[in-house]
Amino acid sequence: MTEVSDREPPRRRVPGPARPVRPGGGRRPGPGARPARRPGPSRPAPRAFRLGSPRPRLRMIGLALTLVLSAFVVRLLQVQAVDAGTYSAKAEQNRYVVHTLPAERGGITDRNGVALATTVDSYDITADPTMFTREQLKVDDGPEQAAALLAPILGQDQEELAEVLRPKNRQLRYVRLARRQTPQVWNQIKDLKTALTAKTETDTAAVNVLAGVFADPSSKRVYPGGDLAAGVLGWVGADGKGGGGLERKLDKTLAGEDGKIRYAQSGGRQVPTAGSTETPAVPGSDVELTIDRDIQWAAQNAISEQVEKSKADGGYVIVQDTTTGEILAMANAPGFEPGDLAHADPRALGNAALQDAFEPGSTAKVLSMAAVLEENAATPGTHITVPNRLKRGDRLFKDDIDHPTWYLTLNGVLAKSSNIGTIMATGELGRTQAEANKVLYSYLRKFGLGDYSGLGFPGETKGILAPPGQWSTSQQYTIPFGQGVSVNALQAASIYSTIANGGVRVEPTLVRGTKGADGRFTPAPEPEKRRVTSEKTAKTLAQMLESVVDDEEGTGTKARIPGYRVAGKTGTANRVDPATGKYHGYTSSFAGFAPADKPRVTVYCAIQNATEGSYFGGQICGPIYKQVMEFALKTLQVPPTGADPARLPVAFKP
């Protein structure tokens, strides 16, 4: 049986409010609770993390971005606004190419329109060095391969050519490999380029090493006559400018004005769709000379043969129209070929007929005779007793040969070329020798000595003629017979042309006129003229000069021309050696005109330092005078006058 307790059932405990925690962190134990553990050392409470403010970082990032963007903006403004033109120009420079279009140089012709110098088509061979790099050709030795192909065609050194083709500057897109090559040369290169291009289409390993080689149309100066009139014509240098002679003097007239072409290019080739701008070149004017090609050839051939035969240093021949002053021929020996200067003798370059100054010798005696006649100091028939020796000043003068006393007329003094007789005749020009010197000097100047000829030719000498107050004791007696005074060949020829023209000196000319691109011919200005002697004196001198050639006692008999009356004078002068400044050898010469009674042509010849055979002017220059004069008279169709010579007396009986 179950026992029932009369006790009340126990009540459920309701939790009361929590008790405060004691400082020790424990709780007061309740009934029945386990006794609390003894507390150990207390642990620190964990520190809570606190997030920093993001604003400083954002400010720094914003500032940095602002600086970067500002830099971009500034640079953009600089490129698109401030330096826009500069960068645009650089872009244009890299894309566009500007080439000069050379003007065609005018031609030079003789008086009959025969070409003496002309211009033919040629090509400047060029290259783009940037097209020979490894990036372009995929090979390391592109310049070397190209040079090996081009060197034999261009006639250049292979290594030097390779050096030019090696790109040293990425901005350098144009180099010139060779100037003024013939069309045949460019065709050879073009054929090689075509062959290499075809090979690359079938062989992927093949390379066209000539892809960067191009050609610019140009022109080349050629001289159809070779060395004909080379001293007159001169030459054109590698830069396309006149380097000597008329090519230099008339360079502006002949050269014209170069043009320009500007076009877009890519890979070294023109872009046809990009357009181009072109300023056309203006061709130079053609120049017509007074020279006659045939007479020039005859003169040049004659002097060249005699210089070679005489083993001389050189020689010159001048042929001049006596009435117009026009130069029909101006020949030098030795000569040169202006189209092949590489093989020319440097000593032969230039125009010796105008650039050499030499003592003329007896050909200048005609000046003394002109002064004596014009001043009425004597007549052709005046008697002059010529001794074998003549003492004047501190010297004893003689003629070229020993002789007994000669009894000559003034005409005979000229015919026999007596130095002593000339000294005696010119001594009558004044009451004193000083006065006579002044009178003679005035006539030398009137005839053009000591002054330029008027041609304005490059390098021309005006000779040497000191004022009479500076003449030495010997000069005042040697100048009357052509020693102690120097001239060039044209000055010597002009003396005789003046006499032939009735005593009127006409300034020599080489140019007849020019013809522009429009075909219009412009004549050269009229040459200056001045009277030197009276017509009577000139006519008398012409008759006296006839005696030199026509009379058996004259020194110029080898210059006779059958059917024509010939006036002339021989000359054999002591020559100043240009290397030492002392007399050595001789200047041999002959000057004259024909027909003597109706002059049309003057011929002057001089040979320097003949070392083989005769050196007398009448012996070696007289035949040249005859040969050239005969040819000129026939070429110009000058008929003989048919009149008899004057035959003035040469000697008298004492």
Summary of the structure (lengths in Angstrom):
residues: 654
radius of gyration: 50.1
end to end distance: 221.4
largest distance: 221.4
contacts: 2089
relative contact order: 0.10
helix: 36%
strand: 22%
